[in-house]
Amino acid sequence: MTNDELKNRTKQFSLLILNLIEKMPNSISSRVVINQLAKSATSVGANYRAVCRARSDKEFVAKLNIVLEEADETQYWLEIIGEMKWISQSELEIPSKEASELVAIFVSTLKTVNSRLNTKN
């Protein structure tokens, strides 16, 4: 997958989550989760764009670790939403699957780059 494809995929992920948020109930507790979810999900794409502008492998790794953290946090909030039954499991299936796939992509990329960095030393 190219950088541009992943930039688009992470942007589409943000849009997917924002659309999901529109279906959420309006309660005090759901608003807290909505805010956290919106921040973490949109940060995945925004921070991935910064990854693409990294000037070194070390900067790339540092920035990609932020992206990974945000994607993992998004998974957490989706789990909370499911357990609170604010959104049906069937509606959470696609966003949860995409979050998991993005986490796997970022973990794999980090392993590859870290391996390359370790062989340079």
Stockholm file with secondary structure:
# STOCKHOLM 1.0

chainA/1-121         MTNDELKNRTKQFSLLILNLIEKMPNSISSRVVINQLAKSATSVGANYRAVCRARSDKEFVAKLNIVLEEADETQYWLEIIGEMKWISQSELEIPSKEASELVAIFVSTLKTVNSRLNTKN
#=GR chainA/1-121 SS CCHHHHHHHHHHHHHHHHHHHTTSCCCHHHHHHHHHHHHHHHHHHHHHHHHTTCSSHHHHHHHHHHHHHHHHHHHHHHHHHHHHTSSCHHHHHHHHHHHHHHHHHHHHHHHHHHHHHHHHC
#=GC SS_cons         CCHHHHHHHHHHHHHHHHHHHTTSCCCHHHHHHHHHHHHHHHHHHHHHHHHTTCSSHHHHHHHHHHHHHHHHHHHHHHHHHHHHTSSCHHHHHHHHHHHHHHHHHHHHHHHHHHHHHHHHC
//
